[in-house]
Amino acid sequence: VGILNVDGARQTEKALKELQENGYDITFAESARADGGCVMRGNDVLQGTPDIMVTDSLTGNILVKMLSSAATGGSFEATGYGYGPGIGEGYEQLVMIVSRASGAPVIAGAIRYAAQLVRNKVFEVAKAEFAAAKKAGLKEILDARKAAAKPAAAEEDVKEPPKEIVTAQIAGIEVMDLEDAVKALWKINIYAESGMGCTGPIIRVSDANLEKAHEELKKAGYIN
């Protein structure tokens, strides 16, 4: 499994890794990029790095459209299996989706895919997976995410420490929490700057402060 959300990739990673730690059977892919990790890059889409690429619905829709019609100029989907199925807890109807741009090869692929899902009892598989995820604490993990309060550091008037050269990076912070995380480091007199890396938001600190900053952000709940 690889993760390619536009927003929330790191929160998704945290939640899935908690499920894994609690016994849910899931294996994470490693990005083909040198720094690895299960948060994928654009290169990994074309390289087929993971078996399953987790995205938000808009990103997934865009990827399917691009990959299915890249060779035809975008107006005719010539390869693939459409946009279905929709799988959710308690779902009992198999709905496969094609678009107005879907050509005969895609429609035929979607029909074959539907037949394969029926033969392999997709809803029984889904029911078993939801049960296993619940046993591993899915509801509690999601509830904790919803209830999590932001650390108090953001509400205080925190002064910026003296500037220094920042060449080390810390990834894994949600974009909405980025400035709060910077202030959490300022509060303990670590100079930090926010930025954007190839997988999303980052905090930049000096090499000397990297380990301490990482521990502080982990303790405050901003990163794993």
C-alpha positions in Angstrom: 0.0 0.0 0.0 1.2 3.5 -0.9 -0.3 6.8 -0.1 -0.7 9.7 -2.5 -3.3 12.1 -1.0 -3.2 15.7 -1.9 -4.0 16.6 1.8 -3.8 14.4 4.8 -1.2 11.9 3.6 0.7 11.9 6.8 -2.5 11.6 9.0 -3.5 8.7 6.8 0.0 7.1 7.2 -0.3 7.5 11.0 -3.7 5.9 11.2 -2.8 3.0 8.9 0.4 2.3 10.8 -1.5 2.3 14.1 -3.8 -0.3 12.6 -0.8 -2.3 11.5 0.7 -2.1 15.0 -2.6 -3.3 16.5 -2.6 -6.4 14.3 -4.3 -5.5 11.0 -2.6 -7.3 8.1 -1.2 -4.5 5.9 2.1 -4.2 4.1 3.5 -0.7 3.1 5.3 0.0 -0.2 8.5 1.9 -0.3 8.8 4.8 -2.7 11.3 4.3 -5.4 12.9 7.6 -4.5 16.1 7.3 -2.4 14.4 8.5 0.8 11.8 5.8 0.6 8.7 5.8 2.8 5.1 4.9 2.0 4.1 8.4 1.0 4.4 8.1 -2.7 5.7 10.7 -5.3 4.6 11.3 -8.9 7.3 9.0 -10.1 5.8 6.1 -8.2 2.5 6.4 -10.1 4.2 5.7 -13.5 6.6 3.1 -12.0 3.7 1.2 -10.4 5.6 1.1 -7.0 2.6 0.0 -4.8 0.0 -2.6 -5.6 -2.6 -0.2 -4.0 -2.3 3.5 -4.3 -4.4 5.4 -1.7 -5.6 8.8 -2.8 -8.5 11.2 -2.1 -11.3 10.8 -4.6 -10.4 13.7 -6.8 -6.8 12.7 -7.1 -7.8 9.1 -8.0 -10.3 10.3 -10.6 -7.6 12.5 -12.2 -5.1 9.7 -12.2 -7.5 7.2 -13.8 -8.4 9.7 -16.5 -4.8 10.5 -17.3 -3.6 7.0 -17.4 -6.5 5.6 -19.4 -6.4 8.4 -22.1 -2.8 9.5 -22.2 -2.1 7.8 -25.5 -5.3 9.3 -27.2 -4.9 12.9 -26.3 -7.3 12.9 -23.4 -10.7 12.7 -25.2 -11.0 8.9 -25.4 -10.3 6.4 -22.6 -8.7 3.5 -24.3 -7.4 1.3 -21.5 -8.4 0.4 -18.0 -11.3 -0.9 -16.0 -13.4 2.2 -15.3 -13.9 3.9 -11.9 -15.6 1.3 -9.7 -16.4 -0.3 -7.5 -17.6 1.7 -4.6 -16.8 -0.3 -1.4 -18.0 0.7 2.0 -19.2 -0.8 5.3 -22.6 -2.4 4.8 -22.6 -1.9 1.0 -24.6 -4.6 -0.8 -24.9 -3.3 -4.3 -22.0 -3.5 -6.8 -21.8 -0.3 -8.8 -19.2 0.0 -11.6 -18.6 3.4 -13.1 -17.6 4.6 -16.6 -17.4 8.1 -18.0 -18.6 9.7 -21.2 -15.1 9.5 -22.5 -14.8 5.7 -21.8 -14.2 3.7 -25.0 -15.3 0.2 -25.7 -12.1 -1.3 -24.2 -12.7 0.4 -20.9 -16.4 -0.6 -20.8 -15.5 -4.2 -21.6 -12.8 -4.1 -18.9 -15.3 -2.8 -16.3 -17.7 -5.6 -17.1 -15.0 -8.2 -16.8 -13.9 -6.6 -13.5 -17.5 -6.7 -12.2 -17.7 -10.4 -13.0 -14.4 -11.1 -11.3 -15.6 -9.2 -8.1 -18.9 -11.2 -8.1 -17.1 -14.6 -8.5 -14.7 -13.8 -5.7 -17.5 -12.6 -3.3 -16.2 -9.0 -2.9 -18.8 -8.1 -0.2 -17.8 -11.1 1.9 -14.2 -10.0 1.6 -15.1 -6.4 2.5 -17.1 -7.5 5.5 -14.2 -9.5 6.8 -11.7 -6.6 6.3 -14.0 -4.2 8.1 -14.3 -6.6 11.0 -10.5 -7.0 11.2 -9.9 -3.3 11.0 -12.5 -2.7 13.8 -10.8 -5.4 15.9 -7.5 -3.5 15.4 -9.1 -0.3 16.7 -10.2 1.6 13.6 -13.1 3.4 15.3 -10.9 4.5 18.2 -8.1 5.7 15.9 -10.5 7.8 13.8 -12.2 9.2 17.0 -8.9 10.2 18.4 -8.0 12.0 15.2 -11.3 13.9 15.3 -11.0 14.8 19.0 -7.3 15.8 18.9 -6.8 19.3 20.1 -4.1 21.5 18.8 -1.2 22.1 21.2 -1.4 25.3 23.2 1.9 26.8 21.8 0.0 28.3 18.9 -2.1 30.4 21.2 0.8 32.0 23.0 2.8 35.0 21.9 6.0 33.1 21.1 9.1 35.1 20.1 11.2 34.0 17.1 14.7 32.8 18.2 17.8 34.2 16.5 18.0 33.1 12.9 20.4 30.4 11.8 21.2 28.4 8.8 18.6 25.6 8.4 19.6 22.7 6.1 17.9 19.8 7.9 14.3 18.9 7.1 11.4 17.3 9.1 8.5 16.0 7.1 5.2 14.6 8.2 3.4 17.7 9.5 -0.1 18.5 8.2 -0.2 21.8 6.3 -2.8 23.2 8.6 -0.5 22.6 11.6 2.7 23.8 10.0 3.0 27.3 11.6 1.8 25.9 15.0 4.6 23.3 14.8 7.2 26.1 14.0 6.0 28.0 17.1 6.2 24.9 19.2 10.0 24.8 18.4 10.5 28.5 18.8 9.0 28.1 22.3 11.9 25.9 23.3 14.4 28.3 21.6 14.9 26.2 18.4 14.9 28.3 15.3 12.7 26.8 12.6 11.2 27.7 9.3 8.3 26.2 7.4 8.5 25.1 3.8 7.3 22.7 1.1 9.1 19.5 0.1 8.4 17.0 -2.6 5.9 15.1 -0.4 4.3 18.0 1.2 4.9 20.4 4.1 8.3 20.4 5.9 10.0 22.2 8.8 13.6 23.2 8.4 16.0 23.4 11.3 19.8 23.4 11.7 21.6 20.1 11.6 22.6 20.6 15.2 18.9 20.9 16.3 17.5 18.2 14.1 17.3 15.4 16.7 15.9 17.6 19.4 13.4 19.2 17.1 12.2 15.8 15.9 11.7 14.6 19.4 9.8 17.8 20.4 7.5 17.6 17.4 6.9 13.9 18.1 6.1 14.6 21.8 3.7 17.4 20.8 1.8 15.0 18.4 2.8 16.7 15.1 4.6 13.7 13.7 5.0 10.0 14.4 
